[in-house]
Amino acid sequence: MISLDTNVLIYAFDPSDYKKHTIASKLLKRAIRDGSPIAAQVYGEFFTATVRKKIATRLLANDVLETWSSMMPPLVSSWEGHLEARKLAADHQLQYWDALIIATCAEHGVTRLYTEDAPGLTKPLGVTCVSPFDAS
């Protein structure tokens, strides 16, 4: 089962970087088709980033998330996930919030996370982290 990180959703939504937009759009279509779950935190980060960067209005960002979350169910983080995230962040020098996305995915059986935010990590907590843009 796959999942997508915030940066992939933003690139899929924002066509300003054509190459990344094309790659991210294909991943998003696959995730929607398969009903892939997305960490609830990712949805929150998408809203904040697109509004802050003026890629979307609050209303548009909310509408997009309502649509996506109906097709790609949100995954919630547990306290145990937060504990794992703290360990992962400390052991691998990751940002806490990036580690929490990985821990939430692991907790819910996601086996592959498409992200740019886990450089050098290949399979933390059993989640294969792949940057979809590296080979492009």
N, C-alpha and C positions, 0 to 999 in steps of 0.2 A: 504494500500500500504506500502511495506517495503522498507528500504534502509540499506546500509551497511557502516560502518565507516572504516577508513584506516586500523586499526588493523585487522579487519576481512579479508579484501582483502590481506593483507600481509600474514596472516596465511594460507589463501587459496592458495597462490602462493608458499610459502616456506614450504616444507615438514619437516623441521628440528624438529618441535614439533608435533609429530604424532597425539596426541590427539586433539590439537587445529586445526591442519591442516584438520583432518577428519571432525570436526564440521563446520569449516569455508568453506570447499569445498562444503558441502551440502547446506549451506546458499547461496553460490555463484551460484551454479547450479539453485537453486530456483529463485534467483534474475534475472539470465539470462533468464530462462524460462518465467518469468513473465514480463520481460522488466522493471524491477524496476529501478527507477532513482537513481543516485548517485550524491551527491554534488560535483561540479567541484573541490572544494578545496580538497576533499578526493582523487581525481585522482592526483592532484598536490603533496599531501603529500605522496601518494604511490610511485610516481616517485622519490621524494627526499629521502625517507627512504630506498627504496630498492637499490638505487645507493650508498647512503652513507654507508649502512651496507654491501655492496658488495654482495647482494643477486641477483642483476641483473646488467647488463651493461646499459648504457643510451639507447642504441639501443633496447635492449630487453624490458626494462621498457616501452619505447615509443611504441613499437609494441603491447605489452600487453594492454596498455591503449587505443590504437587505436581500438583494437578488442573489448575490454569491452565497451568502450563508444559508439560503434555502436549498441550494444545490450542493454545497460543500459544507457539511456540518461543522460548527465550531467545537474545538476541543478545549475543555477547561483544565486548568492546572490545579493539582492538589498540593497539600502541604508537603507530602513526600516528594513531589516533583520539584518544589522549591528547594528542598534539602539537596536533592541530586544536582540541581542547577548551581547551587553554591559550591558544591564539591567540584563540579565540572569547570566552573569559572575559575576557581582557585588553581586547580591542577593543570589547566591548559591556557591560562591567561586570556580567557574569553570575557566579553562583556556579559554581565549577569543576565540581561534580558535575552541575549542570543542563546545563552546556555539554557534558559528556561524554556525557550521554544523547542530546543532539542530534547530536553527532559520531558516536556509535555507530549511530544511526538512518541518518544520511547514508551511512555506510560500507556499510550493508547494503541500501541502496535504498529505505528508507522515505521516502515523499514527504509524509506528513502526520502530525504529532505533536500529540495532544491533551494540553495542559499549561497550568497556570497560571503556570509558572515562567520564561516568556520574554516578559515585558511589553515591548511596543514592537518586538519582533523579529517579522518576518513570514515570512522565508524564509532563515534562516541555513544555510549549507552546502547549500542546495537543499531543505531540509526546511521545509515550511509549518507554522508553530507556531500552533495555534488554542486559545484558551481556550474550552472548551465552555460555560462558565457565564456569559460576558459578556453574551450576548443574552437570558439568562433573567431 
